[in-house]
Amino acid sequence: MLFRVLTTGLCAACVYLLATFPPVRVEVVQPATRPASVDRSPGLSVVDVAAGVAPASVPALVHLAGGEWVKAVNDREVEDVFEADELIRIGAHRRGYLDLTVARGGSERRVLLLIH
């Protein structure tokens, strides 16, 4: 008898709490979309150069998109494409890494060459 009274009291308390609980409102918020015309290039590209690659062919591993050029090699500004290729070849002989700054219009990106 006591068990039945306690069970009925607990059920009544649960019904009361559910009846007085504030309603829940669910809203779905869509994230803002970026315009499709924005051309985003990656900020950093890493090129892993194997040990058997000849230093003369390392500049060809830097894949440049149309209108891009190597602006600096290891933070040293270069004058033209030929100087950039020569600095990359010299750096490939030493092994280690080369940090290239690639420019296109008003934007820049970095290319890291890991030479084994």
One Martini backbone bead per residue (centre of mass of N, CA, C, O) as a GRO file, in nm:
protein
  116
    1MET     BB    1   0.058   0.063  -0.022
    2LEU     BB    2   0.300   0.253   0.006
    3PHE     BB    3   0.412   0.208  -0.281
    4ARG     BB    4   0.161   0.318  -0.433
    5VAL     BB    5   0.177   0.608  -0.320
    6LEU     BB    6   0.465   0.678  -0.413
    7THR     BB    7   0.419   0.630  -0.715
    8THR     BB    8   0.190   0.835  -0.752
    9GLY     BB    9   0.353   1.083  -0.654
   10LEU     BB   10   0.580   1.069  -0.867
   11CYS     BB   11   0.395   1.092  -1.115
   12ALA     BB   12   0.269   1.365  -1.036
   13ALA     BB   13   0.536   1.523  -1.031
   14CYS     BB   14   0.612   1.474  -1.327
   15VAL     BB   15   0.361   1.601  -1.456
   16TYR     BB   16   0.403   1.881  -1.331
   17LEU     BB   17   0.685   1.940  -1.452
   18LEU     BB   18   0.601   1.905  -1.752
   19ALA     BB   19   0.373   2.128  -1.749
   20THR     BB   20   0.587   2.369  -1.638
   21PHE     BB   21   0.767   2.351  -1.864
   22PRO     BB   22   0.932   2.514  -2.085
   23PRO     BB   23   0.938   2.567  -2.400
   24VAL     BB   24   1.095   2.447  -2.691
   25ARG     BB   25   1.310   2.615  -2.929
   26VAL     BB   26   1.389   2.547  -3.269
   27GLU     BB   27   1.672   2.667  -3.457
   28VAL     BB   28   1.781   2.719  -3.794
   29VAL     BB   29   2.107   2.818  -3.892
   30GLN     BB   30   2.245   2.964  -4.159
   31PRO     BB   31   2.524   3.004  -4.307
   32ALA     BB   32   2.719   3.213  -4.454
   33THR     BB   33   2.782   3.283  -4.779
   34ARG     BB   34   3.009   3.279  -5.019
   35PRO     BB   35   3.126   3.404  -5.279
   36ALA     BB   36   3.208   3.259  -5.590
   37SER     BB   37   3.436   3.483  -5.685
   38VAL     BB   38   3.632   3.388  -5.481
   39ASP     BB   39   3.986   3.349  -5.485
   40ARG     BB   40   4.128   3.073  -5.326
   41SER     BB   41   4.438   3.022  -5.198
   42PRO     BB   42   4.673   2.863  -5.066
   43GLY     BB   43   4.896   2.949  -4.811
   44LEU     BB   44   5.026   2.644  -4.822
   45SER     BB   45   5.291   2.456  -4.973
   46VAL     BB   46   5.414   2.115  -4.992
   47VAL     BB   47   5.732   1.989  -5.113
   48ASP     BB   48   5.856   1.661  -5.160
   49VAL     BB   49   6.193   1.587  -5.212
   50ALA     BB   50   6.372   1.354  -5.326
   51ALA     BB   51   6.696   1.226  -5.334
   52GLY     BB   52   6.701   1.152  -5.662
   53VAL     BB   53   6.670   1.440  -5.740
   54ALA     BB   54   6.764   1.670  -5.947
   55PRO     BB   55   6.846   2.002  -5.908
   56ALA     BB   56   6.752   2.094  -6.202
   57SER     BB   57   6.435   1.981  -6.144
   58VAL     BB   58   6.310   2.144  -5.902
   59PRO     BB   59   6.164   2.395  -6.034
   60ALA     BB   60   5.937   2.209  -6.171
   61LEU     BB   61   5.785   2.136  -5.888
   62VAL     BB   62   5.676   2.423  -5.907
   63HIS     BB   63   5.346   2.488  -5.921
   64LEU     BB   64   5.216   2.725  -6.141
   65ALA     BB   65   4.996   2.943  -6.206
   66GLY     BB   66   4.843   3.164  -6.376
   67GLY     BB   67   5.032   3.457  -6.299
   68GLU     BB   68   5.267   3.331  -6.150
   69TRP     BB   69   5.547   3.404  -5.921
   70VAL     BB   70   5.864   3.426  -5.797
   71LYS     BB   71   5.954   3.656  -5.543
   72ALA     BB   72   6.093   3.457  -5.320
   73VAL     BB   73   6.397   3.326  -5.157
   74ASN     BB   74   6.433   3.313  -4.843
   75ASP     BB   75   6.348   3.629  -4.833
   76ARG     BB   76   6.468   3.681  -5.127
   77GLU     BB   77   6.463   3.885  -5.367
   78VAL     BB   78   6.371   3.868  -5.709
   79GLU     BB   79   6.395   3.968  -6.044
   80ASP     BB   80   6.358   3.679  -6.190
   81VAL     BB   81   6.319   3.364  -6.309
   82PHE     BB   82   6.622   3.290  -6.333
   83GLU     BB   83   6.702   3.355  -6.041
   84ALA     BB   84   6.506   3.162  -5.906
   85ASP     BB   85   6.612   2.901  -6.035
   86GLU     BB   86   6.903   2.928  -5.929
   87LEU     BB   87   6.833   2.932  -5.622
   88ILE     BB   88   6.698   2.654  -5.623
   89ARG     BB   89   6.940   2.488  -5.721
   90ILE     BB   90   7.134   2.567  -5.494
   91GLY     BB   91   6.946   2.463  -5.262
   92ALA     BB   92   6.940   2.163  -5.365
   93HIS     BB   93   7.241   2.099  -5.302
   94ARG     BB   94   7.215   2.146  -4.977
   95ARG     BB   95   6.961   2.091  -4.876
   96GLY     BB   96   6.658   2.080  -4.697
   97TYR     BB   97   6.516   2.406  -4.734
   98LEU     BB   98   6.262   2.604  -4.911
   99ASP     BB   99   6.134   2.943  -4.921
  100LEU     BB  100   5.854   3.044  -5.104
  101THR     BB  101   5.731   3.331  -5.279
  102VAL     BB  102   5.410   3.356  -5.424
  103ALA     BB  103   5.276   3.556  -5.682
  104ARG     BB  104   4.938   3.717  -5.744
  105GLY     BB  105   4.905   4.010  -5.786
  106GLY     BB  106   4.796   4.081  -5.450
  107SER     BB  107   4.883   3.789  -5.383
  108GLU     BB  108   5.005   3.536  -5.151
  109ARG     BB  109   5.225   3.247  -5.124
  110ARG     BB  110   5.352   2.944  -4.988
  111VAL     BB  111   5.653   2.744  -5.054
  112LEU     BB  112   5.771   2.425  -4.942
  113LEU     BB  113   6.090   2.278  -4.975
  114LEU     BB  114   6.175   1.937  -4.925
  115ILE     BB  115   6.511   1.835  -4.917
  116HIS     BB  116   6.690   1.509  -4.929
   0.00000   0.00000   0.00000
